[in-house]
């Protein structure tokens, strides 16, 4: 017998899928900008501004990606326990460190049972902390490069200082390397999500569409829910079944 628990709120799911599409478009167009791999015959009507169109798609996707990251950052303070910013620092709590060790042992085949959590396990949360840092670096490097094209704009004013100790090519290379790091993580992310879904049978893959997971009725609270600032939160009380408005449902 399982219960249906509302884990991923709309802003979390929205930001996730906007990031997926944005990173895909940014990677394709960015790789083309750095190394054009298509030859457009001059007789084609769009040939004269093809690179300009690719750059426009790249820049538009970049600003959409930035807006999505800002939304997710805001929701890290306004959302439920599963979206909370404290989830990026599992090593700060005893339960987080314990869950992180459990996950590490599972991934290295030292134990058979994965850590059962409603949200992210602690090791995954630590990984997302690194991804957030990479997001910040790729946004900053991209904005810095964009600012060089518009030396009278605000982006140039905010980022031009970085070229006092880094060359343009070094910033471009960092931007490019981070792109590949995010793509490698995406492949790993999909594999692990599929693996955990198969192991736990909790609807992990479908939860990023619906927001709901299906958890055993006797499953303990997550490590993040046991954090002192969240222990008395509405989400904690809902999981205990002590509030009238609850996302926990039987099936």
C-alpha positions in Angstrom: 0.0 0.0 0.0 1.5 3.3 -1.1 0.5 6.9 -0.6 0.7 9.7 -3.2 2.9 12.6 -2.1 3.1 16.0 -3.9 6.9 16.6 -4.1 7.8 18.8 -7.0 5.8 22.1 -7.2 5.0 23.8 -10.5 7.9 26.3 -10.4 10.4 23.5 -9.9 9.0 21.5 -12.8 8.7 24.5 -15.0 12.3 25.6 -14.3 13.5 22.0 -14.9 12.0 21.7 -18.4 12.9 25.3 -19.4 16.5 24.5 -18.4 16.4 21.3 -20.4 15.3 23.0 -23.6 17.4 26.1 -23.1 20.6 24.1 -22.5 19.9 21.9 -25.6 19.4 25.0 -27.8 22.4 26.8 -26.2 24.6 23.8 -26.8 23.6 23.3 -30.4 23.9 27.0 -31.3 26.9 27.6 -29.2 28.9 24.8 -30.7 28.0 26.1 -34.2 29.1 29.6 -33.2 32.4 28.3 -32.0 32.9 25.9 -34.9 30.5 26.4 -37.9 29.8 22.9 -39.2 27.2 23.8 -41.9 27.9 25.3 -45.3 25.1 27.5 -46.6 25.1 28.0 -50.3 25.1 31.8 -51.1 22.1 31.4 -53.4 19.9 30.6 -50.4 17.8 33.5 -49.2 18.8 33.1 -45.6 22.5 32.6 -46.3 23.5 36.2 -45.7 22.3 36.3 -42.1 22.4 32.6 -41.1 25.0 33.1 -38.4 23.1 36.1 -37.2 20.0 34.0 -36.8 22.0 31.3 -34.9 23.4 34.0 -32.6 19.9 35.4 -32.0 18.6 32.0 -31.0 21.6 31.5 -28.7 21.2 34.9 -27.0 17.4 34.5 -26.6 17.8 31.0 -25.1 20.5 32.4 -22.8 18.2 35.1 -21.4 15.3 32.5 -21.0 17.8 30.3 -19.1 18.8 33.1 -16.9 15.1 33.8 -16.1 14.6 30.2 -15.3 17.6 30.1 -12.9 16.3 33.2 -11.2 12.8 31.6 -10.8 14.3 28.5 -9.3 16.5 30.6 -7.0 13.5 32.4 -5.7 11.6 29.2 -5.2 14.5 27.8 -3.1 13.3 30.3 -0.5 9.6 30.3 -1.2 8.9 26.6 -2.0 8.4 23.5 0.1 11.1 21.5 1.9 12.0 19.5 -1.3 12.9 22.8 -3.1 14.6 24.4 -0.1 18.1 25.9 -0.6 19.3 24.0 2.4 19.1 20.9 0.2 22.2 22.0 -1.6 24.3 21.6 1.6 23.6 18.1 3.0 27.0 17.9 4.7 25.8 20.5 7.2 23.5 18.2 9.1 24.0 14.7 10.7 21.0 13.2 8.8 22.3 14.7 5.5 25.8 13.2 6.0 24.2 9.8 6.9 22.0 9.8 3.8 25.0 10.9 1.6 27.0 8.0 2.8 24.1 5.6 2.2 23.8 6.9 -1.4 27.5 6.7 -2.0 27.6 3.1 -0.8 24.7 2.2 -3.1 26.3 3.9 -6.2 29.5 2.0 -5.5 27.6 -1.3 -5.2 28.5 -1.7 -1.5 24.8 -2.1 -0.5 21.7 -3.2 -2.4 19.1 -0.8 -1.1 19.0 2.8 -2.4 18.2 5.6 0.1 14.4 6.0 0.1 13.6 9.7 0.0 10.6 11.7 -1.3 12.9 14.4 -2.7 16.6 14.1 -3.7 19.0 11.9 -1.7 21.8 13.8 -0.1 24.5 12.8 -2.6 22.3 14.0 -5.5 21.7 17.3 -3.6 25.4 17.8 -3.3 25.8 17.2 -7.0 23.1 19.9 -7.7 25.2 22.3 -5.6 28.0 21.8 -8.1 25.5 22.2 -11.0 24.3 25.5 -9.5 27.9 26.7 -9.4 28.4 25.7 -13.0 25.2 27.5 -13.9 26.5 30.6 -12.3 29.9 30.3 -14.1 28.4 29.7 -17.5 26.0 32.5 -17.2 28.7 34.9 -16.0 31.1 33.9 -18.8 28.4 34.1 -21.4 27.2 37.6 -20.2 30.9 38.7 -20.1 31.3 37.7 -23.8 28.0 39.2 -24.7 29.0 42.5 -23.0 32.1 42.7 -25.2 29.8 43.1 -28.2 27.9 45.9 -26.5 30.5 48.1 -24.7 27.9 50.7 -23.8 25.5 48.3 -22.2 25.0 47.2 -18.6 26.5 43.8 -19.1 29.8 45.3 -20.2 29.8 47.5 -17.1 29.2 44.5 -14.8 31.6 42.0 -16.3 34.4 43.8 -18.1 36.6 43.6 -15.1 37.1 39.9 -15.7 39.2 40.7 -18.8 41.7 42.4 -16.6 43.2 39.0 -15.7 41.7 36.6 -18.3 41.9 36.8 -22.1 38.8 36.6 -24.3 39.9 33.1 -25.5 40.2 31.9 -21.9 36.7 33.0 -21.1 35.4 31.4 -24.2 37.2 28.1 -23.4 35.8 28.1 -19.9 32.3 28.7 -21.3 32.8 25.8 -23.7 34.2 23.4 -21.1 31.2 24.1 -18.8 28.8 23.3 -21.6 30.3 19.9 -22.1 30.3 19.3 -18.3 26.6 20.1 -18.2 25.9 17.7 -21.1 27.8 14.9 -19.5 25.8 15.5 -16.3 22.6 15.4 -18.2 23.4 11.9 -19.5 24.3 10.7 -16.0 21.2 12.4 -14.5 18.8 10.6 -16.9 20.5 7.2 -16.2 20.4 7.5 -12.4 16.8 8.8 -12.4 15.8 5.7 -14.5 17.8 3.4 -12.2 16.3 4.7 -9.0 12.8 4.7 -10.4 13.3 1.0 -11.3 14.7 0.2 -7.9 12.2 2.1 -5.8 9.1 1.9 -8.0 8.0 5.3 -6.7 7.2 7.1 -10.0 10.4 9.2 -10.0 10.5 9.6 -13.8 6.9 10.6 -14.0 7.1 12.9 -11.0 8.9 15.6 -13.0 5.7 15.8 -15.1 3.0 15.4 -12.5 4.8 16.5 -9.3 3.7 13.3 -7.4 5.6 10.4 -6.1 4.2 7.1 -4.7 5.9 6.3 -1.3 5.5 3.4 1.2 3.2 4.5 4.0 5.8 3.7 6.6 8.7 5.6 4.9 10.6 7.9 7.2 10.9 11.6 6.6 13.7 12.9 4.3 17.0 14.1 5.7 16.1 17.6 4.6 12.7 17.5 6.4 14.5 16.7 9.6 16.5 19.9 9.4 15.7 22.2 12.4 14.4 25.1 10.4 12.1 22.8 8.5 11.0 20.4 11.2 7.9 22.4 12.0 7.2 23.4 8.4 3.9 22.8 6.7 5.5 20.2 4.5 6.7 18.3 7.5 3.2 18.4 9.1 1.6 17.3 5.8 3.9 14.3 5.6 2.8 13.4 9.2 -0.8 13.8 8.2 -1.6 16.4 10.8 -3.0 19.2 8.6 -6.3 19.5 6.9 -4.8 20.5 3.6 -2.6 17.6 2.7 -1.0 16.4 -0.6 -0.7 12.9 0.8 -3.3 10.5 -0.7 -3.8 6.8 -0.5 -4.2 4.6 -3.6 
